[in-house]
Amino acid sequence: MMEVEVGDHSVLLTRSEGRYSAIGHQCTHYGAPLSKGFISGNTVRCPWHGACFNIHTGDLEEYPGMDCLPCHKVKIQNKKVYVSINKKTLRQEKRVKSMCALVPGVNQTVLLLGGGAASLICAETLRQEHFGGRIIMVTRDELLPYDKTRLSKVMNVQSDSILLRRMEFYHQYDIEVWLRKEAVSLDTDKKTVTFEDGLVQSYDQLLISTGCRAKALDVPGTKLDNIKMLETPEDARQIHAACLGHNVALVGTSFVGMEVASYLINKASSITVIGSSELPYQNTLGREVGKVTMTMLSEKNVKFYMNDNVTEIKGVDGKVKEVVLKSGKVIPADVLIVCIGIKANSEFLRSSKIQLDPKNFVTVDKHMRTNIPSVYCGGDLATFPLAMAKNCMVNIGHWQMAQAHGRIAALNMLDKQTELNSVPFYWTVLLGKTIRYAGYGEGYTDIVIKGKFEDKKFLGLYMKNDEVIAAVSLNYDPAVSAVAERFAAGKVITREEAESDDLSWLQVPRSTRSAPLNTSSLEC
C-alpha cells in the first residue's frame, strides 16, 4: 500500500492478490496516516489506535473509529493504474455507513441503558442492519455520548468538541436520547425498566451499558473542598482550573492518574503522585514499562511516593491543605485528585434476575447475552469471554472493546448470530508520547524487549507458555498494530519469532510498483 496524489487530493492505494483499490488515506478516528499502518489481506489497520478498514469498500471493520472511509474508482488500462475521484466527494474524509430510520408499523423497542460507546454503536449498528423499530438511549449524563478518552488528556475541554455525534444525527436516524434520567430497577419478567422519576418503560430487547464510576477514598477528611475525581467534562475543567499555580497531590498510578499528572505539568506549582505499588502500571504493563513512565514524569519534576497510601486528609478553612501517608510523610496539597479505581454502576440490578459476578459486574457470553433472554450487557460493566485468551472471563474497560460490545449485541438482537472476536487495543499519552498496547497480558511470565527503554523507543512482547499474548510499544509504530492483526487472524507468535532479530513479520507490505501510476483522473 502507498499514499498517492490524485490531483491535489491524497488517497491510499492498495493491492491485494493483484486487485487494486483506493480509499481515504486518513483514519476516521484521529486522522492517522493509514499508509504507516499495517495491511493484511483485505484489511488495513491504523498505526495509532488499531481501527481497521476494508481496503475494497472503505467500511469500518474494527473500532475505535466511528466512520467509514470514502472509496474511489480504480481501473487498469495499458498496464497503468487510474484512480478517479468524484468531485462531489472530493473533500470527504469520512462517511457514515448507510442507515435506515424508524419504519411505521414496526412495533419493536430496543432500550439502551447508558450513554457511552457501547450504546451508541449498538444503536448505529441496528440502523445499519435495517432495524426499523424504536430505539431509546437513556443516560444519567447531561451530555450526548462523547469521547471519554479525551478527558484525562485534554482537560480544559469544551463539551461540544468531544461529542461523538450531534443531535441532528440522532434526529435523522430516529434514535431517541433521554438525558438526565437514571434507571432504578429492572423487571425482566415484565420486560420493563423503572426510572427515578417514576417512568416505567417497556422493551423487547435491552442493552445494559451503564458503565462504572470513580472510587472514592475512605479516610478522614474526604468532605473537604478541592478533592476531585474525574468522570465528566465538567470534572475535567474543574480540575484544570483548580490546579493552575497550586500544589497538587494525586492518588493512583493507573492510566487515568498518570495521564492527569502528565497533563498538569507546567500548569500546577508542584505535582506529587502517591501509588500503592512499587511502580506505575505494575499490574497491567509490568515493571519495565512502569519504570520508564515514572522516569519520564520524574524528569519533569513530578514527585512519586510509591508503596504508600493516604491515611488522612487535613484541611484549613474547609479546604485541603495536607495529605498524610501511611509511611508518616505529610504532603502539602491545595488540590487532591483521586484516581484509585472504579465501581460498577449495577446497584439497580441487584433486585433483578441478572447474574452479577463477585465484583458486581454483569456476566455475559460471547454474544453479549446475559443469563436472561433479550437482555444484553456491554462496555465497562460487562465480564465477558475473551476469544484470544481461550475464552477466559475478563473485564476490560477499554474504549475500543466497549464499541465492539455494542456492535455484537446489536447483531445478536437481530438474530444475526455473531461472536465477539475483537483483540483489545489500548493507548495512553504521557508528555505527548503515546504508549500503545494490544492483547491480554494477564499471567505473563516475561517480556521480550526490542529497542531500548532508555531511548524511549521500544517494543515489549509479553510471553506466556512460549507464546506472545500482548504487546506494548513507544515510538515503534506500527508494531502493536501488526501484533494485533496477527492475534485477530488467530495466528500464534512464538518465542522464537519474538526473540529473533528478523522482525520482517512486523513490517508493512509495500508496493513494488509493478504498474506505473496515473493519478490525473478527476471525474465529475
C-alpha positions in Angstrom: 0.0 0.0 0.0 1.1 3.6 -0.5 -0.3 7.1 -0.3 -0.6 8.8 -3.7 -1.8 12.1 -5.0 -4.8 12.4 -7.3 -4.7 16.0 -8.4 -4.1 17.7 -5.1 -6.0 15.0 -3.1 -4.3 12.2 -1.3 -5.7 8.6 -1.3 -4.5 5.2 -0.1 -3.8 2.9 -3.0 -3.6 -0.8 -2.1 -3.0 -4.0 -3.9 -4.2 -7.3 -2.5 -3.9 -10.6 -4.6 -3.5 -8.5 -7.7 -6.5 -6.3 -7.1 -6.1 -2.6 -6.7 -8.3 -0.4 -4.5 -8.2 3.3 -3.5 -9.7 4.6 -0.2 -9.3 7.6 2.1 -5.8 7.9 3.4 -6.5 9.0 7.0 -8.1 7.0 9.8 -11.5 8.4 10.7 -10.7 8.2 14.4 -7.9 10.8 14.9 -6.6 11.2 11.3 -3.6 8.8 11.4 -1.9 8.2 8.0 -3.0 4.7 7.1 0.0 4.2 4.8 2.0 4.0 8.0 -0.3 1.3 9.4 -0.4 -2.5 8.7 -2.1 -4.2 5.8 -3.2 -7.8 5.9 -5.4 -9.5 3.4 -8.3 -7.1 2.7 -7.8 -5.1 5.9 -5.7 -2.1 6.8 -5.1 -1.4 10.5 -4.5 2.1 11.8 -0.9 2.5 13.3 -2.1 4.7 16.2 -5.2 3.1 17.8 -5.9 -0.1 15.8 -9.0 0.8 13.9 -9.5 -1.4 10.8 -10.9 -0.7 7.4 -11.8 -2.9 4.4 -9.4 -1.8 1.6 -12.0 -2.6 -1.1 -15.0 -0.9 0.4 -13.6 1.6 2.9 -16.0 0.1 5.5 -15.0 0.2 9.2 -14.3 -3.3 10.5 -12.8 -2.6 13.9 -13.0 0.2 16.3 -12.2 2.8 17.8 -13.1 4.6 14.5 -16.7 5.7 14.2 -17.0 6.2 10.4 -16.1 4.6 7.2 -13.6 5.8 4.5 -14.5 7.1 1.1 -13.9 4.6 -1.7 -12.7 5.6 -5.1 -12.9 4.1 -8.6 -9.8 2.2 -9.9 -9.2 0.8 -13.3 -6.2 -0.8 -15.0 -5.5 0.2 -18.6 -2.4 -0.4 -20.7 -0.6 -1.6 -17.5 -1.4 1.7 -15.8 -3.4 2.3 -12.7 -6.1 5.0 -12.9 -7.8 6.4 -9.8 -10.9 8.6 -10.2 -12.4 10.8 -7.5 -16.0 12.1 -7.8 -15.9 15.9 -7.4 -18.9 15.8 -5.1 -16.9 13.8 -2.6 -13.5 15.4 -3.3 -13.0 16.7 0.3 -14.8 13.9 2.1 -12.5 12.4 4.6 -15.1 10.1 6.2 -18.6 8.8 5.5 -21.4 7.4 7.7 -22.4 3.9 6.7 -25.9 3.7 5.2 -28.5 3.6 7.9 -32.3 3.4 8.0 -34.7 5.3 10.2 -38.0 4.4 12.0 -40.4 2.4 9.9 -44.1 2.9 10.6 -45.8 -0.2 11.8 -42.7 -1.8 13.3 -43.6 -2.1 17.0 -40.4 -3.5 18.5 -38.5 -1.4 21.0 -34.8 -1.6 21.9 -33.9 0.1 25.1 -30.3 1.1 25.7 -29.3 1.9 29.3 -26.2 4.1 29.3 -24.9 6.9 27.1 -21.5 5.6 26.3 -19.7 4.0 23.4 -21.5 0.6 23.6 -25.0 2.1 23.5 -24.1 4.4 20.6 -22.6 1.7 18.5 -25.4 -0.6 19.3 -27.9 2.0 18.0 -25.9 2.7 14.9 -25.5 -1.0 14.1 -29.2 -1.6 14.5 -30.0 1.1 12.0 -27.2 -0.1 9.6 -28.8 -3.6 9.7 -32.2 -2.1 8.8 -33.9 -2.4 12.2 -36.9 -0.1 11.8 -38.3 -0.2 15.3 -38.0 2.2 18.2 -34.5 2.8 19.7 -34.3 4.6 23.1 -30.9 5.5 24.6 -31.1 6.6 28.2 -28.3 8.2 30.2 -28.0 9.9 33.5 -25.4 12.3 31.9 -26.2 15.8 30.8 -24.4 15.2 27.5 -24.9 13.2 24.4 -22.4 10.3 24.0 -18.8 11.8 24.0 -15.2 10.7 23.7 -14.3 9.9 27.3 -10.7 9.0 26.4 -10.1 12.7 25.9 -10.9 13.8 29.5 -7.6 12.9 31.1 -5.5 14.1 28.1 -7.0 17.5 27.2 -8.7 18.5 30.5 -9.7 22.1 29.6 -12.0 20.7 27.0 -15.3 22.1 25.7 -18.0 19.5 25.9 -19.2 20.3 22.3 -15.8 19.4 20.9 -15.8 15.8 22.1 -19.4 14.8 21.1 -19.3 11.6 19.1 -22.5 12.6 17.2 -24.5 15.8 17.1 -28.2 15.9 18.0 -29.1 16.2 14.3 -27.6 12.7 13.7 -30.0 11.2 16.3 -32.9 13.0 14.8 -32.0 11.9 11.3 -32.0 8.2 12.2 -34.8 8.3 14.8 -32.6 7.4 17.8 -34.3 8.8 20.9 -31.9 10.1 23.6 -33.2 10.7 27.1 -30.7 12.8 29.1 -30.5 13.2 32.9 -32.6 10.0 33.6 -31.4 7.2 35.8 -32.7 3.6 36.0 -33.5 2.4 39.5 -34.9 -1.1 38.8 -35.4 -3.8 36.1 -38.2 -6.3 35.9 -37.1 -9.0 33.4 -40.4 -10.9 33.7 -42.5 -7.9 32.7 -39.6 -6.5 30.4 -39.8 -3.1 32.0 -37.3 -0.6 33.4 -38.3 1.9 36.1 -36.6 5.3 36.3 -36.1 7.6 39.3 -38.7 10.0 38.1 -41.3 7.1 38.2 -41.4 6.5 34.5 -41.8 2.8 33.5 -40.5 1.9 30.0 -41.1 -1.5 28.4 -38.7 -3.1 25.9 -38.4 -6.0 23.6 -34.6 -6.1 23.7 -32.4 -4.4 26.3 -28.7 -3.4 26.4 -27.3 -2.6 29.8 -24.2 -0.4 29.5 -24.3 1.9 32.5 -20.5 1.6 33.0 -18.6 2.4 36.1 -17.9 5.4 38.4 -14.8 6.6 40.2 -14.0 5.0 43.5 -13.6 7.4 46.4 -11.1 7.4 49.3 -12.4 6.1 52.6 -10.2 8.1 55.1 -10.8 11.0 57.4 -11.1 14.4 55.7 -12.9 13.3 52.4 -15.6 16.0 52.9 -13.0 18.8 52.4 -13.2 21.0 49.3 -10.8 20.6 46.4 -10.9 16.8 46.5 -11.5 15.9 42.8 -12.4 12.8 40.9 -12.6 12.7 37.1 -15.8 11.4 35.5 -17.2 14.1 33.2 -16.0 17.0 31.1 -17.1 19.4 33.8 -14.9 17.5 36.3 -12.0 17.8 33.9 -12.5 21.6 33.5 -12.8 22.0 37.3 -9.6 20.0 37.9 -7.8 22.1 35.3 -8.9 25.4 36.9 -8.3 24.3 40.5 -4.7 23.1 39.8 -3.4 26.2 38.0 -0.5 27.5 40.0 -1.2 25.3 43.0 0.3 22.3 44.8 -1.4 19.1 43.6 -1.4 15.6 45.2 -2.7 12.8 43.0 -3.6 9.3 44.4 -3.3 6.5 41.9 -0.9 5.4 39.2 -3.5 4.0 36.8 -3.8 5.1 33.2 -6.1 8.0 34.1 -3.9 9.1 37.1 -0.7 9.1 35.1 -2.3 11.0 32.2 -3.7 13.6 34.6 -0.3 14.1 36.2 1.3 14.4 32.8 -1.3 17.0 31.7 -0.8 19.2 34.8 3.0 19.5 34.2 3.8 23.2 33.6 0.3 24.1 35.0 0.5 23.2 38.7 3.1 24.6 41.0 4.0 21.1 42.1 2.7 17.6 41.4 3.0 14.7 43.8 1.8 11.2 42.8 1.0 8.6 45.5 0.9 4.9 44.5 0.2 1.7 46.3 2.5 -0.4 44.2 6.3 0.0 43.7 5.9 1.3 40.1 3.1 2.7 38.0 1.1 0.2 35.8 2.9 -2.6 37.7 -0.1 -4.9 37.5 -1.0 -4.1 33.9 2.0 -3.1 31.8 4.7 -4.5 34.1 7.7 -3.2 36.0 9.8 -2.4 32.9 7.2 0.0 31.4 6.3 1.3 34.8 9.9 2.3 35.4 10.1 4.1 32.0 6.9 6.1 32.6 7.9 7.0 36.2 11.3 8.3 34.9 9.6 10.3 32.1 7.4 12.2 34.7 10.2 12.4 37.3 12.3 14.3 34.8 9.6 16.9 34.7 9.7 17.3 38.5 6.8 15.1 39.3 7.5 13.6 42.7 6.5 10.0 43.4 5.7 8.3 46.8 5.2 4.6 46.0 4.3 1.6 48.1 2.3 4.1 50.2 -1.3 5.0 50.9 -3.3 8.0 52.1 -4.5 7.7 55.7 -5.8 11.2 56.4 -6.6 14.4 54.6 -6.1 17.6 56.6 -7.6 21.0 55.8 -7.7 24.7 56.7 -11.0 26.7 56.4 -12.7 23.7 54.9 -10.2 23.1 52.1 -7.4 20.5 51.6 -4.1 21.6 53.0 -2.1 18.4 53.7 -2.2 14.7 52.8 -0.9 12.3 55.4 0.5 9.0 54.2 0.8 5.6 55.9 4.6 6.0 55.9 4.2 9.1 58.0 5.1 11.5 55.3 3.0 14.7 55.0 2.4 16.1 51.5 1.4 19.8 51.2 -1.6 20.0 48.8 -4.1 22.6 47.7 -5.9 20.1 45.5 -6.2 16.3 45.9 -7.1 14.3 42.8 -8.3 10.7 43.4 -7.8 8.1 40.7 -7.8 4.8 42.6 -10.2 2.6 40.6 -13.8 2.1 39.7 -17.1 0.7 41.0 -19.7 -0.9 38.8 -23.0 1.1 38.2 -25.1 -2.0 38.8 -27.0 -1.3 42.0 -30.3 -1.1 40.2 -29.8 -4.7 39.0 -29.4 -6.3 42.5 -33.1 -7.0 42.9 -33.4 -8.3 39.4 -32.6 -11.8 38.0 -29.5 -10.6 36.1 -26.4 -12.5 37.1 -23.6 -10.4 38.7 -20.1 -11.6 39.4 -18.4 -11.1 42.9 -17.4 -7.5 41.9 -20.9 -6.7 40.8 -20.1 -6.7 37.1 -22.6 -8.3 34.7 -21.6 -11.7 33.3 -22.3 -12.3 29.6 -21.5 -14.9 26.9 -19.6 -14.4 23.6 -22.8 -13.0 22.1 -23.0 -10.3 24.9 -26.1 -12.1 26.3 -26.8 -12.1 30.0 -28.5 -15.1 31.7 -31.9 -13.6 30.9 -33.3 -13.8 27.3 -33.4 -10.5 25.4 -31.1 -8.8 27.9 -27.5 -7.9 26.8 -24.7 -6.1 28.5 -21.6 -4.3 27.2 -18.9 -1.8 28.0 -17.1 -1.4 31.2 -19.9 -3.2 33.1 -19.5 -6.5 31.3 -17.5 -9.5 32.3 -17.1 -11.5 29.0 -15.2 -14.4 27.4 -12.1 -13.1 25.5 -11.6 -15.3 22.4 -7.9 -14.6 22.1 -7.4 -15.7 25.8 -9.1 -19.1 25.3 -12.4 -17.6 26.4 -11.2 -16.6 29.8 -13.8 -14.4 31.5 -12.4 -10.9 31.7 -13.5 -7.3 32.5 -11.7 -4.8 30.2 -12.5 -1.2 30.4 -11.2 -0.2 27.0 -13.0 2.3 24.7 -12.5 0.1 21.7 -13.9 -3.0 23.4 -17.0 -1.2 24.5 -17.7 -0.2 20.9 -17.2 -3.8 19.8 -19.6 -5.0 22.5 -22.3 -2.6 21.2 -22.0 -4.0 17.7 -22.1 -7.7 18.7 -25.1 -7.0 21.0 -27.0 -5.3 18.1 -26.3 -8.1 15.6 -27.4 -10.8 18.1 -30.6 -8.8 19.0 -31.4 -9.2 15.3 -30.8 -12.9 15.4 -27.6 -12.5 13.3 -25.5 -14.9 15.4 -22.1 -13.2 15.9 -19.4 -13.9 18.4 -17.1 -11.3 19.9 -13.6 -11.8 18.5 -12.1 -8.3 18.9 -8.5 -8.0 20.1 -8.2 -5.5 23.0 -6.3 -2.4 21.8 -5.4 0.4 24.2 -3.3 3.6 24.2 -2.2 6.1 26.8 -0.5 9.5 26.3 2.3 10.9 28.5 4.1 14.1 27.7 2.9 13.9 24.1 4.2 10.4 23.6 1.8 7.6 23.0 2.2 4.1 24.6 0.2 1.5 22.6 -0.9 -1.9 23.9 -2.7 -4.8 22.3 -3.7 -8.2 23.5 -4.3 -9.6 27.0 -1.2 -9.9 29.2 -2.7 -11.3 32.4 -0.4 -14.0 33.8 2.6 -13.2 31.5 5.9 -14.7 32.7 8.4 -12.5 31.0 8.8 -9.7 28.4 10.9 -9.8 25.2 12.2 -6.3 24.5 13.1 -4.8 21.1 14.8 -1.4 21.2 15.9 0.3 24.5 13.9 1.6 27.3 16.4 4.4 28.0 16.0 5.6 24.4 12.2 5.8 24.9 11.8 3.7 21.8 10.9 0.1 22.4 8.5 -2.8 21.7 7.7 -5.2 24.5 6.3 -8.7 23.8 4.6 -10.3 26.8 5.2 -14.1 26.9 3.2 -16.9 28.4 3.8 -20.6 27.6 6.3 -19.5 24.9 3.7 -17.5 23.0 3.2 -13.8 22.7 -0.1 -12.8 24.4 0.3 -9.0 24.3 2.4 -6.2 23.1 3.3 -2.7 24.2 5.3 0.0 22.4 6.6 3.5 22.4 7.8 5.2 19.2 7.8 1.8 17.5 4.8 2.0 15.1 3.2 0.1 13.5 4.4 -2.9 15.6 1.5 -3.1 18.0 -1.0 -2.9 15.1 1.0 -5.7 13.4 0.8 -7.9 16.5 -3.0 -7.1 16.9 -3.5 -8.2 13.3 -1.7 -11.5 14.0 -3.9 -12.0 17.1 -7.1 -11.2 15.1 -6.2 -13.7 12.5 -5.7 -16.4 15.2 -2.0 -16.8 14.4 0.5 -17.7 17.1 3.6 -15.6 17.6 6.2 -17.9 19.0 9.0 -17.1 21.4 11.4 -17.9 18.5 9.8 -15.2 16.4 9.7 -12.8 19.3 13.4 -13.2 20.2 14.6 -13.3 16.6 16.5 -10.3 15.1 14.4 -10.8 12.0 11.3 -8.6 12.5 10.1 -8.8 9.0 6.7 -10.1 10.3 6.2 -6.6 11.8 6.9 -4.7 8.6 4.2 -3.1 6.4 4.0 -4.8 2.9 4.9 -2.1 0.4 4.0 -1.8 -3.2 6.6 -3.0 -5.7 5.1 -0.5 -8.2 4.7 -3.3 -10.9 2.3 -1.0 -12.7 3.0 2.7 -13.2 0.5 5.1 -11.6 -1.6 7.6 -13.5 -3.3 9.7 -10.9 -4.6 12.6 -13.0 -8.2 11.4 -13.5 -10.8 13.5 -11.7 -14.4 12.5 -12.5 -17.4 14.8 -12.4 
